[in-house]
Amino acid sequence: MDAGWSQDDIDFRQQVRDFTAQNLPVDIRDKVISGRPLQRADHMRWQDILAQKGWIAGFWPQKYGGCDWTPAQSYIFQEETTRAGAPWLLPFGVNYVGPVIYTYGTEAQKAQHLPGIVSNEVFWCQGYSEPNAGSDLARLSTRAERDGDSYVVNGSKIWTSMAHWADWIFALVRTDPDVKPQRGISFMLIDLNSPGVSVRPIRSIEGAHHLNQVFFDNVRVPAENLIGQENKGWTYAKFLLGHERVLSAEIGKAKRMLERLRGTAEARGLLDDASHRQRVNTLETDLLALEWTTLRMLDAVMDGSAPGFEASVLKLRGSTIVQAIAEYTVDVLGPDALAFDPARLEAETNDPAAEALRNMGIVSEFLFQRAPTIWGGSNEIQRNIIAKHALELG
């Protein structure tokens, strides 16, 4: 099958492949490929390399520090870097709040916040979910009340990835409790060094610390940190979620994980067994189908269409396929998976030669991959979106 890449796309793919091979630090690549947890320094070191190249926000307009990449180039960049073992390019600044700011923000907000994102000097996190508002985000209750030239914010956000590393948080807050829930929400930028902000760690099932609960206790936020119009935050939130779900297929990552699975199974002699071959081949077929679905949507986007329910399809299938690959890889490890020890894994992440640590990294990755079917709108929510907008049910 011919994906129809232009010669410019083919040349760009080779450029990304060569750059990643020459510049991705070996120790970081080894951590990623073996599934071991990354530290802030690992992410920042790779993102510094991309920032120096001018590629950390390649799809942004040039006037804001980007390269004006086409959607095809953005896809190629993500696929090639993640397949090669590069860390996930943390999306909170580059993919999420940055486009919201340059699309809906004031000139002063653009001047204040965009340069720090493209230089990798300012770290952002996302304040959406709350203890009683996850997939039903419109139920959020964190309040922001206007007081002179500032807002006073009270409430909390939960499952906030990397908040303990972040400098700023972009948050949805309720500014009008007396209207339809979606109409009373605003989009606000909050300095995490502000008095009254506290961050409490949450360790996830694999034992790593990347989640947090963030508390706001009478936090004063300058009114100039409001994005767009008050009570119009739901519009900006939907714009952001469209960016989030388009990225969720993770084709390059899935290919990398499938290659590791096939190698692990072959090394253990399991591919001589027909049932094991069939299971690996089924995963490969599912991934190929997802890749072509992604390319079809990419082709439509290149023609000017905006992704609708198709983004939910990518999120749904991307998360379940990666989850299935991770699960079967642990099955292939068999008894070697039982040695999993989060404390040892975290303490010895700089010992790539240890086979036990590599196996534990695979188990850690398997446990972590339970989460993508929940974040960004649970897969149950995505099925409802597909049923309503694609199948016209309900």
N, C-alpha and C positions, 0 to 999 in steps of 0.2 A: 504494500500500500504506500502511496505517495502522499506525504503530509503537505506538499505544496509549498515548502519553504522557499523564499526568494534567495537569490545568491547573497544578498546583504545579510539575511538571517543566518545562512550557513556560515558566512565569514565571521559574523558576530559570535556564533556558538563556538567556533574554534578559538576566537579571541578570549572568551570567558574561560574555556577549558584550559587554555595555555596559562592564563593569568592565575587561575586557581591552583594549578599544578605547581607553579613556580613560587607562589606567595602564601599559600595556606600552611601555617606552622604544623609540623609533623605531629607534635605532641597534642595539639588540639584536634587534628584529624583522627588520631588514634582514639582519643576519648569519645568522639562522636560515633565513629564506626563501631566501637565496642559498647555503646550505649551508656557509658559512665557519665555521671552528673558533671555539668560544667559550672565553673565559678564565674563571678562577674568579670574577673580579669580575662578569662578565656573569650567571652563574648566581646568585650571591649577591644581586645587586641586584634581580633579579626575585623571588627567594624572600623577600627582605626585604619587598617590596611585598605579597606574599601573606601573610606572617606578620603584618604590620600590619593587614591586612584580617581575619585570623583564618582564612584559607583554606589555609594551607600543609599542614594535616593535617585537612582537613574531615571525612573519614570516621571519624576517631577519636571515641571517646566524649567528651562534653562535660567530664566530670570530669577528663579528662587533657589538655584544651586543644583538643579538636576541636569539630565542629559536629553530630555525630550524623547526617551525611549518609547517605541511603539509597544502596544500590549504584547506583541509577539516577542520582542526583545526582553521584556520583563519576565515573561514565561520562561524563555531560554535561560536567562540569568538564574532564576530560582531553581530550575531543573538541574542545570549543570553544577552549580555550587553545592547544592544539597546532595546530589548523587556522589560528588567527589569527597564528601565528608566534612563540608564546612558547617559550622554551627547555624542553627536557625537564625536568620537575620531578625532580631527582635523587632516586632512590627509597631510597637506602641507609638513611637515618634514618627518613623518614616512612613508607615503604611496607614496609620490611623489618624492621629491628631494633626499631623503635618498637612495632609490634603484638606482636612476640615478648615484649618487656619487659612491656607492660601485660597480656599474657595469662598469661605464665609466670613473670615476675620477682617478686622480693620487694618489699615496700612501700618499703624503702630504695633498691632499684634504680630503682623508678619515680620516687621523689622526686629521685634524683641525675641521671637521664638524660633523662626525658621533657620537662621544661621547656626544656632546651637545644635539643631538636629542634624544638618548636613555635615557638620564638623565632628559629630559624635561626642560633643562635650556636655550635652544635657540629656539626662536619662528620664524617660517618661514611663508612666504606668497608667492603666485604664481603670476608672472607677465607675463601673456599671452595676454589677450584681450586688445585692444586699441580702441579709439573712432571710427576708421574706419576699424577695423579688429577684428571681433568677431568670428562668426562661420567660416568665411573665414580668418583663422589665417595667411595664407601666405601673406596677404596684409600688415602685420605689417610694421611700418615705424620708430620705435625707432632705432636710429643709434648708432653704437659703432665703433669709428674710432681709429685705432692703433696709439699711440704716444709714442715711446720709449718702456718702460717696462710696459705700462698701456694702457687702452682703455679710450676714452672720450665718455661718453654716453649722448645723448640728445633725449628727447621725453617724452611720458607718457604712462602709463598703466591705465586701467579703470576697474571698477567692481572688484577691488582687495580686496578680502575678508580678513578681520582682519589685513590689512596692518598697522592700527593704533596701533596694539598690537605687531607687529612683530619686530624682530631684523635684519633679513635678508630677501631678496627676490631673488628667482631664476627667471630669465627673459630670454625671447627670444628677441634677438636684431639683427638688420640687419648689417652685416659686409661687404657685397658686394652687392651694388645696381645694378650691371650691368649684373647679371646672372639671370636665371630662379628663381622666388621668393623663392621657397623652398630650393634652393641651396646656397642662400646667407645669411642664418640665423645661428646664433650661440647661444649657451646656456651658460648663464653667472650667476655667483653668486655675489650679490651686497649687501654690508653692508648698511642698511638703515640709519645708523648714518653718512654716508659720506656727506661731504659738497656738496650742490647742490641738495639734495633729499628733496622733500616736499610732504606731504600727505594731501589731501583735503577730508573731509568726504562726503559721499553720504548716505542720509537716504532713506531707501527703503519703499515700499508701506505700510508696517505694522508699520512704524514709528521708527524702531530700526536702530542703526548705526552698521553695520557690513561690509558695502561696502565703497570703497574709490577710488579716483583717485590719482595715484602716478606720480609725475613729476621729470624728470631728467634734470638738467640744468648744462651742462659741468661737469658731475660727473666723477671723475677719479676712474677707477676700475683696480686694478693690473691685469696684463696679466695672472698671475697664477690662477686667479679666473675663467678662461675659462674652461668649461668642454669639454673634448675630443678635437676634431680638430675644428679649425675655419671653419665656413660655413657648418658644419655637424650637426648643432643643430636640424634640422628637424627630423633626425633619433632619437635623444634623446627625442624630444618632442612626437613623436609617441609612443615610449616605455612608457613614462609617462602616456599618455592618455589611453593606454591599461589598466594600473593599475586603473586609475580614473573611467573608465566605468564599469569595473568588480565589483566595489564596489557599483554601483549606484542602484542595485535592492532594497536594504534596507528592506529585508524581516522582520527582527526583529522589526524595527520601524513601518512598516505597520501593523504587527500583534498587536503591542501595541495600535496603533491608532484605529484599527478595534475593539479591545476589549473595548476601551473607548466609541466608537460610539455605540456599542451594549448596553453597560451599560446605557448610556445617553438616548437612545431610549426606553429602558425597563423602566427606572425610570419615564419617561414621558408617559408611557402607549401606546406608538406608535407601539410596536411590536404586539399588538392585531389586528392591521390593516394589511390586506394581502399585500397591496401595499408597506408598509414600510418593512415588512418582506422580500418581494421579492427583494427590493433594497439592503438591508443589505446582503441577501444571495448571490446576484449577485456579490457584492464586495468581499465576502468571496471566492466565486468560482474563480473569477479572480485572487485573491491573491494566492490561492492554485495552480492554473495553472502556475503562475509566479514562485512559489517556486519550483515546479517540473522541470520547464525549467532551473532554476538556478542549481538544483541538477544534471541534465543531463550534463550541461556544466562543473560543478565541477568534475563530474566523468571523463569527457574527459581530463580535466586539470590534474587530478591525474594520468592519463595514459600517460602524457607527451605532450599532444596537447596544442598548444597556442590558446587562444580565438581569433576569427576573428570577423565576422559580428555578432556572437552570443552576444558579449559584447554590441553591439548597440541595440539588442533586449532587453537585461536586462535594459539598460538605458531608452529606450523608454517606456517599460511597467512599470518598477519600478516607474518612475516619474509620469506617468499618473494615476496609481492606487493610490498612496499616495495622489495625488491631488484630486482624486475623493472621497476618504475617508474623507479628510479634508473638502471638499465642502459639502458633505452630513451631516457631523457633525454640521456644521453651520446651515444647513436647519433644523436639529432636534432642535437646540437651539431656532429657531424662533425669537420672539421679544427680547429675552434675548441677542441676538447677537448685537442688536442695541446700547447697552451700551458701545461699544468699544471705548476706549480712550487711545491712545498710551502713552500720557504723564503720565496718572495715572498708567498705567500698568508698565511703567518703574520706576516710583517713588516708587511703593508699591510692588515690586516683592518679598519682604521678608514676605509677609502676606499670607501664604498658606491657611488660614482658610476662606478667603473671597470668597464666591461663585461668586460674580461679577467678581473678578479678574481671577478666573479659567475660566469663560466663555469668558472673554476678551482674555485670553491666547489662547483659541481655535480659536477665530477669527484671532488673530495675526498669529497663525500657518497656518491657511487657506490662509491668504494673502501671507505669506512667501513662501508657497508651489506653488505659481505661477512661482517661479524662476527655480526649477529643470528641467522644460521642455525647458529651455533656456541654462543653464550653461553646461559646459562640452561638447559643441557641441549641438546645438538646436535639438529638436526632428525631425524637417524637414530634417536636415542634416542626422540624424540617419536613417530616412526612405529612403533617397537616397542611403546610404551605403547598407542597406538591399536589396533594389531593384537591385542595381548593382551586389553585390557579392553573394547574396542568390538566387535571381530570375533571374539574368543575363539579366536585362533590361537596355537598354541604354548604 
